[in-house]
């Protein structure tokens, strides 16, 4: 008896890579237009960070092949982002404590 030991491989079509490359170009253009139209303040930084995160997500999901590997998305994206948010919350609490103690020291002179 003859057994077929052929390995099957799956490749992704070039179209999806070109589509994502085009989206990255469009989001980069939007990011430059934020500076071109001279947005200021919170709106400017919110738009820049929004476009940055969208581009990073596209690059990680498609070009790093994380879209097709579900467990990799959890390990690469979810856990580090959760850790970052926990550290930001800790730093926020610490900054409020530091501000409070400095205000108390300078006002009361203790």
N, C-alpha and C positions, 0 to 999 in steps of 0.2 A: 504494500500500500504506500501510496505517495502522499506525504503531508505538505500542505502549503504553509510555509513559514515566512510568508511575505509580511513585512511590517507596513502598516498603513500610516501615513503621515497626513496631517491636515495643515494646509497652508491658508493663510488669510489673503483675500484678494487685495491687489494693490489699490483698488478703489477706496477702501476704507482709510488707508494711510493717506492718500491724496486728499480725501474729504477732511480728515482731521488736520492735515497740514494747512488746508485752506481756512478752516476754522481758527487755527492758531494765528494765521496771518490777519484775519478779521479782528480777533480779539486784541492783537497787538496794535492794530490800527486804532481801535477804540481807545486803547490805553494811551496812545500818543495824542489822540484828539482831546483827551482830558487836559493835557498840558496846552495844546494848541488853543483851545477855547478858554483857557485861563480860569478854570474852576478853582475855587479857594475853599479852605476850611475842611470841615468834616465830609462834605460831599466829594471833594477831590480825593481824599485819602480812602474813603469808602469805595469809590469807583476803581481806584488803582488796585486796592487789595482784592476787590471782587474779581477783576479781570485776571489778576495774578493767580488767584486760587483756581479759577476756571481753567486757565492754561496749564497749571500744574496738574490738575486732575485729569485733563485730557492726555497729557504726556505720560503720566503714570499709568493710566488705564489702558491706553492703546499701545503706545510705543514700548512700554515695559511689560506688556501682555498681562496686566493684572485683571483686565476685564474678563478674561477667559478662565482665570483661576480664582475662584471665590474665596477660598481660605487665605490666599495671599493678600487679598484686599483687607480682610479682617486684621491680619497680623501686621501688614505694612502701614495701613492707614488708621485703623480704629484705635489700636493700643497706643501708638505714639501721640496721636492727637488727644486722647484721653489724658495721658500723662502730662502733656503740655497744658491742658486746661486746668488740671489739678494744681500744677506748679504756678500758674497765673493766679489762681484763686488764693493760694498760700501767700504769694507775693503781695496781692492786693490787701489781704488781712494784715500782713506785716507792715505794709506801708501806712495803713490807717493807724495801727498801734504806734508806729514811729512818729507820725504826725501828731497824734494825741499827746505822747510823752514830751515832744519838743514844745508843743503849745503850752502844756502844763508847766514845763520848766521855765519857759520865757515869761509867762504871765504871772505865775505865783512866785517864781524865784526859788523853788524848793531844791 
